[in-house]
Each structure stands twice: as C-alpha cells, then as structure tokens.
C-alpha cells in the first residue's frame, strides 16, 4: 500500500469518527490529504460568494462547489458534508447561534444550500515539517492561531469583510524556506501575506487570537502570517446574511485528495 493510500484510509477513518461524534482540531490528521474550509449559503447568495472568492483568491481559493441541496463533494465522494466535519458553526443574520458536531438539522432548514470547499493552509504544513520547520500548533497539540486584520477584502454583491490570517512562528533563518514551500501551493493560500510586526496588519496581541489558540513564539522566531479560509466567516459576520453554515475554525473537512494535486 502506498503512502497516499495509507493517508487516504486515515482520512476516511477520521471522517467516520467525526460522524460518530469525535471532536478535535484536524491539523496533523491524515498528513498528505488536502483539508478544506466549508461555507454553505442559500442559493440566492451563492453567486455573490463565488464572485467574492474570485475577487479574493488568496484567502478564498475555491476547490469545489456543490449543486444546490447537495451535501456531497467530488473531493471525497463517500463523505457527507453535514456530518463529517468535527465541529460546525451555524449563523443567523451574521450572528453565531450554534456550534454543533452534526449539522444535519440546520442543513435541512434550507434545502437549497450551496456548499463551497475552500483551500486550507494545513495542506502545506506537512511539507514544512518534512523540511525540518516546526509547525508549533501541531507540536503543541493545539489549534492554529487566527487573527482578523485591518486589510479589507474586495466586496462582491452581499459580501464584504476583512482578511483573516493564520500565524506560525518561524525561525528567522527559515522564513524564506517557509515562504518558498508554501508558495508552491497557491490553491491553498500559497505564500505568506505578511512577515514580522503584527501591528502593520492591525493585530495588537499575538497572545489573544480571534480564533484558535495562542502559541509560543521563541527567541529567534518571527511571526509569519498566511491568508486564512476563515475569511468567509468574517464576511458572514460583516455582511449579516440571513443564514450560513461553516466549519468551526481549525476543525476542517478532510478530503480524499492528495496535497500533491495542488502543488505547482
């Protein structure tokens, strides 16, 4: 059995555990398999979000879009998007109202939901680790820290909002390597959007992320920021659309697709 086949089996087993109720962040699970962010909106808002993603490809790289009312994706044909993510978020008028581990009931409220699967930076973490670069939230067993910034995304239709970024502390002498490695994966956010002083992008406290958990930044390390697939959730909050379902930040959809598909 090949390494990819082993990883794909792990991805499928993980989805089965999530469907049964297991709940944990997905960083480091099934290394080599692409993970994805989820946004599901009523059909009347789907075109607006597709345009929003097209105008903001760095934080919103679309990997798949479902037919209205369909909870299956070509990224994992046997999966169910309503049950196979460890934790979801349900939004009403831009307000978070629930974080279930099974979204079947909420999904049934809008039979015309269109689901977007959006690239995730977890995809390039395995190559970073293979290059000897510590991915702190994985080694610490925590969720990746994510921050809202002062950078506005280009609006489209009903959607507007700010860029959200994920942060990983990188040794100063490995920042160029991290940028080069992640840059080979433009479909999953690609190279960093900012390196260094967080205040330059409106972040005042690295110990208090807006989503996820704080991580230690050691002597000689530099905070490096990548565009993040939680950006659509910031748009849901800012735009106050009537209804949406997303993944909970850090609790991703694990696909059957090898990361190598998105490597340039």
Secondary structure, DSSP 4 states (H G I P E B T S, - for coil): --HHHHHHHHHHHHHHHHHTT-----TTTTTTEEEEEEEEE-HHHHHHHHHHHHHTTTT--EEEEPPTT---BTTBTT--TTTSSS-EEEEETTEEEE--S--HHHHHT-TT-EEEEEE-GGGGHHHHHHTT---HHHHHTSPPEEEEEEEEPPPBTTB--EEEEEEEEEEGGGHHHHHHHHHT-GGGT-S-SEES-GGGGT---TTS-SBS------TTEEEEEEE-TTHHHHHHHHHT-SEEEEEPTT-PEEEEEEGGGG--
